Amino acid sequence: MVGRSVTGRDGGGAPNRRRVCCDNADRLSTTIRYPTARRDRRGLNDEYRFTHLPEPYEIDGITPSRVECPASVEDLSAALRTVHADAGTAVIWGGGSRMHVGNKIARYDVAVDMTGLDRIVDYRPPDLVVVAEAGMTLAALQAELGKNNQRLPFDVQSPEHATIGGSLASNAVGPLRGRYGGIRDLVIGMSVVQADGTMTKSGGSVVKNVSGYDMARLHIGALGTLGAIATVAFKIGPIPHTMRTVASWFDSAESAAVAGMRITNGSFMPEAVTLVAGPRAAKHASELSAQDSSKASENAVMLLVALAAGPATVERQVNDTTSILGSAMADGFVVLEDNAQFGVWSLAGEGNPPPPTFSVRSTVKPTEAFNLAGALAGPADSDSRDVHVVAQIGFGTVEAHWRGDVSPELVRSAQSAIRNAGGAWMIERCPIDLKSELDVFGDLGASLAVMRRMKQQFDPTGTLSPGRFAGRI
């Protein structure tokens, strides 16, 4: 093992020294040295951290006193065992693209960089099963599966940076969830390293695994507070032969509701049905409207429908979809194929850098998703903020992203709109001072007591990401 000692400040505990398994030169910040990971294997995520974060491995303005870079599950176990023995605290890092999710961390001594665990452990194409390490990016996994015309039917923003473990730990969502379920529904097995370094496994590596408890689900969405996800077994599927996107635009979210629900509840199952509202959506609708000689309104919202199957089936689905759009009085629509359709789906994320200053995610009934999206987007002249709203109609998830100053009125307005829609909410991104004032997970009621018992059972010493989960667990 090649290593060096790295010490620093602001970790919430006394600086200590220990060998870390990273090679090449250190990256310097003010008083802490960060090991630069091997560029042939982790260059993309290093670039993301050093470009998009104030300081690499920083969370809520706090930097760790050292960085561990395990290259195997055994290394990970040894690293956590040492942190636990030293009464320290650790945060598990993937690509860093969703480290803004969660409450303000209470103490932060060690960053554990998982991107060295980036290999496929087992892949059996005939069985539609793959086992991969948690530090592998989703883009890298999809590239390997694509060699056999297969895929993991899950999508997320920035797949070239998002890791398997990070996507699971933060419960990331994407447009395909309406048809295939969330990423948790694709997991059939998982190995986890607990806070004291103990290695555990649940599930298996066969699709029809029914043995034991489904313990893997405890770690999905837990932000690494119960253990470090090490390897994951997924059920996968074939890449569809033909894919098309029907992009349409309406003058309001309410106008799009009739078409959206008819398509969602129709005689065929689309890959995704997504509503997008806000200035970016209106601008994109205006650009697309030139292709069919229509005119998009200044407040236009877009309804995106992804279709995938065999050529004849997709052709029939396109005809059915456009017929519904016509009868629902869409202002216009275009049918996109090949690479032309991928650009429009970039609207389903939070947008291009710089990142939003305030993001909220909610879950409501699919029938309420349109009204909530319209309420969060608001009239064009209601606020000077740049707002971008994405609603996944198939399962009722609505995300809203604002850029600009975050006022108490904005927070209250968003929460009120979600409550009126009967939804649960979670603030995914906000300024640090706001994190200090409220629980970003919202009011979880009686379920919070269960979560506290789980934390006490799996990590009684509070070694992993203290304070970041619901109830500041």
N, C-alpha and C positions, 0 to 999 in steps of 0.2 A: 504494500500500500504506500503510495506517495502522498505525503501530507506536510502540513506546516501548522504552526500555531497562529491563531488569529484572535485578537482581543479587541475590545471596543468599549462603547459607552451606551447609556440610555436603555439598557436591557431590563431594568427594573431590579437588578441584583448585582452583586459584586462581580467585576470582571474576573474571568478565569481563563486558563490556557489548556488547550487540548489539541491534538492533531486532528486535522480535517482532511478528508480524502478528496482533494481537488488538486489538479496540476496546472501548469502554466502560471503566468504572472498574476499578481494581485491587482485589483482595481481599487484605487484610492479615493476615499471621500475625505471629509475633514479630519476625523480622528479614528476612523475604523477602516480596516482593509478588508475588501471583499474578494474572495477567490473567484477568478474568472473561469467558468466551466470550459470543458474541452469543446472547441469550436466545431469540430467535425460531428459532434453529437448533440450539443446543446446551444449552438450559436443563435438560433432564432429566439429562444426564450431569454437568453442573456441580453440580446439586443432589445427585446421588449422591456425588460426590467430597467435597463440603463437609459432607455429613451422615454418611457412613459411614467416612471415613478420618480418622485423627488430624490430618493436615494434607493439603491437596490435593496430589496428585502425590508423596506420600511413599511410599517403598518400604523396608521393613525398617528403619524409623527414620531413613532418610536422605532429605533433601529436595534438589532440584536447585538450581543457582545461577541458572538461567533457564529459561523456558518458551517453546518455539516453537509457534506455532499456524498451520501452513500451511493455505491455502485452496485449493490446487491441487497437482497432482503436481509441477509445476515449482517451487512454493514448497518442497515437501518435499525435492526434490533439492538446492535451494540451501541449505536448512538443514543437511542432512547433510554437504554438501560443506564448509561452513564449520566444522562441528564436527570433521570429519576433518582439515582443514587446521590447526586449532588444537590438534591432538592431544588433543581432549576425548573424552568418552564421552556416549552418548545412550541413552535408553530410550523406546520407542514406546508411547504411551498411546492406548487407545480409551476405552471407558466406565468403565474402572477396576474392573469387577465381578470380574475374575479376575487382578488384579495380585498377589494373594497366592501364585500358583502360581510355583514355581521356587526355586532356591537363593538364598542371601543374595547380594545384589549386591556386587561388589568396589569399584566406583567409579561415581559418578552425578553428571554435570555438568549435563546438559540433558534436560528432558522435552519430547518432541515430541507435542503434542496433535493427534491425527488427526481429531477430530470435526468439523473444518471441511470435510473431504472426505466429504460425506454425500449425494452425488447419484447418480442413476441415469444412467449414461453411454450405455447402449444397451439397448433392450427391444423384443424382437420376439415378441409373444405367439404367432403361428402357428408359429414355430420352437422355442418352449419354451426360450428363451434370454434371460437378463438379464445385463447387465454393470453392476456397481455399484462405487462407491468404498468403500474399506475402513473409513472412519469412519461409514458409515451404520449405524444400529441395525437389528437383525433385525426389530423390530416395525415400523419405518418401511418396510423393504423388503417385508414381508409385506402391509402395508396397500396399497402400490402394486400389488403382484401381485394382491391380492384384488379389485381393481377389474375385473379380467378373469377372475375366478373361477379364479385360479391361485395357486400357493404354492411356496415352497422347502421341500421335505419334510425339514425339520430343526427341532428344537426345543431350547431351552436355557433355563435359569433366568434370570429377569429380562431378557426380550428387549427391553424398553423401554430398557435400559441397555447390554446386550451389543452390541458392534459386530461387523460382518462380519470385519474384520481381527483383532480380539481373539479372536473365537471360533476362527478358523483358527490363529492363532499359539499359542493355549493348548490346541488340540485338544479343545475342549469336546464333550461328548457329551450325548445326550438319548434319550428312550424310542423315537423313531422309527428309530433306527439299525439295529435288528434287521431291519426290512423294507427300508429304502432305503439302508442304509449310512451311514457317518459323513459329516460335512460335506466331508471330503477327497474322498469318492467322488462328490460333486456338482459339484466344480470341474472346468471344462474349459479354463480359461485364467486367467492371472494376470500382472499387471505388478508389478514390485518395484523399489524404489530401494535400491541397495546402499550400504554404509557410506561410500563415497567420493562418493556422489551420482549414480553412474551408474544410468541407468534401463534396465531389462531387461524382456523379455516372454517368456512361454512359453505353449504351447498356443494356443488360438484362441477363437472365439466361435461355433462350430458344434458340435452334439452329437457328430457323427461325426468329430471331429478326431483324426488319428493321426500328425501330423507332428512329428518331433523328439522329444527326451527330455521326460519328464513332470517338469520341474524344479520345478513348483509344489509338489510333495509335499515337497520339502526344507524348505519354509518352514512347513509345517503341523505344529504342535507344537514349533517351534524357539524360541518365545518372543521372536521378533524379533531373534535373535542373528546371523542370516545376512543379514538385509535387512528393509526396511520394506515390508510388503504395501501396495500403492497401489490397485489395482483388481482385481476378481475377476469372472470370467465363470462363471455357474452354469447347469446344466441344471435346469429347473423342471418342474412338473407341475400337473395340474388339482386343484382342491379337491374331495374326495369329496362325492358328493351327500348321503349319509347317514352319520352317525357315531353310534356308541353305545359306552358303557363298561359292562362287567360287572365290578362290584367285589365280591369275595368275601373271606371271612376264615376262617382256620384256627387251630388251637390252637398250631401250631408251623410253622417253615419246612420241616421234614421232611414234615409232613402235606401241605403245599401242593405238594411236589415232584412227586407223581404227576400231579395235575391240570395243573400248569404245563408239564411236559414233554409231556403228551398234547396240550395245546392248541398248543404250539409246533411239534410234529411232526405235527399233524393234517392233515386234507384241505383246509384253507383257511389263508390267511396273514393273521394279525391285524396290525393297525398296530403294536401294542406289547404285550408281556407283561412286567409289572413286579411284583416282590415288594418289599414295604415292611415293615420290622420296627422295633420300638422303641416307646417310650411314645406317640409321636404317632400311630403306626399303630394301636396298641391303642385309643387314645381315639377315633379316627375310626371304627374298626370298631364300637365300642360305640354310637356315635351312629347309624350306619347300621343296626345290628341292630334298632333300634326300628321300622324301616320294614317288616321282614318277620317281626316277632314272634319273632325268634331271640335268642340271648344270646351275646355274644362273650366269650371268656375274657380274664383279666387280661393274659395274654401274647400276645394275638392278633396274628397277622401278616396282612397284606392282599395279595391277588393281584389286580392290575388288568389287565384285558384290553381294549384299544381295538380296535374294529372299524369299518371304513370301506369303503363300496362303494355300489352302488345299493340302493334300499329293499328289494327282495325278497331280494337277496343278504345284506344285513346281518341281515334277519329270520331267515334260515336259519342264519347264523353265530351269532346270539344263542342260538337253540334248541340248536345243537350245543354251544356253550360251556356253557350251563347244564346240559345233560345230562351233560357230563363232570364238572362241579362236583358234581352230585348223586351220581354214581357214585363220586367220590373222597371222599365224605363231608365236604364243606365244611360248616363250622358255619352258614353262611348266605351269601346273595348278594343283590344288587339290580342291576337294569338301569337305568342312568342315560342320559338323553338331553338334548339342547339344552344350556343353560347349566349344568344341574345336574351334568353330568359333568366340567366343567372344574375345579371346586373340589377334587375328589378327586385330580386329577393334580398339584396343588400339593405332594402328598406325595412326588413324584418328585424334588424338589430338596433342598437342604440345610436348608431350613426358614426361618422368619422371623427377622429381626434380633432380638437381636445374632447375628453370625455365629458358627459353631463355633470352638472353640479348636484342634481337631485334626481333620483330615480326611484320609482315605487312599482312594486309588482303586486297584483291582486288576482284572486280567483273568484269568479262569479258563475252563475248559471249561464250557459251559452246564449240563451235568449236575452240576457242582460248585458252581454259583452258590447253590443253595438251602442246602447244608450250610455254605458259607462265610458266608452272610448270617446263619444261625442262630448260628454260632460268634462272629461279631463282635457281634451283638446281645446274646448271653448271657442267662442267666436274669434275671428282673426283679429278684431280690434279690442279684445278684452284685456290683453296683457302684452307687454313688449317682449316677454321671454320667448325664446325659441323652444317650442314644445314638440315632441315627437311621440306619438302614441301607436302602439302595436297591439292588436287584439287577435289572439289565436282562437278562432270561433269554435273549432271542434271540441275544445276542452275548457273554454271560458277563462283563459289566462289573459290578463290585460296588463301591459307594461307601459309606463309613461316616463319620459325622460325630458328634463328641463335643463337648459343652459342659461347662465346668468345668476343674479343674486337670488338667494333662497330666503324668503321672508316667512315669518310665522303664519301669515295669512295664506301663503301658498300651501304650506304643510296642512293646515286645518282644512283648506278647501279640498285638497286631494283626499284626505281621510274622510271628509264628509260625503264626497261623491261616492266613494267606495262603500261606506256604510249604507248609504241610501240604496245602493244596488244590491245590498245583502251579501257583500263579499268580505273575505279576509284579506288583510294587506300586510306587506312587508316592505320597509324602506331598504332598497339595495345599495343606494349611494347617496351620501349627504355630507355636508361639512362636519369636521370633527367636533365642533362646539355643539352641534345639534345632537350628535351621538351621545354626548355627555349628559344630555337632558332627557332623553327618552329611550325606550327599548325599541329598536328598529323592527323587531318581530311582531310588535303589536300585542294585543291582549289575547293570550292563548288559553285563558281560563283554567279549568281543572287539569288539562293535559300538561301544564307546566310542572306540576308536582311529580308526574310520571317521569318527565325529563330529568328532574333533579335526582330522582332515585337511580336512574340509569347512569348519570354522571358519577354518583357516589359509588355505584357498583363497578364501573369500568375504569374510573380515574379518580379514586378517592383523594389523592394528594393534589389534584388540580394541576397536573404537569402539562397537559395539552391545551393550548389556546385558552387560557383562563379568561373568562368574562365575555368571550365573543359570541356565545350562543344565546338562545332565548332566555330571558330572565337573568342575563349576565352570568350564566353558568360558566 
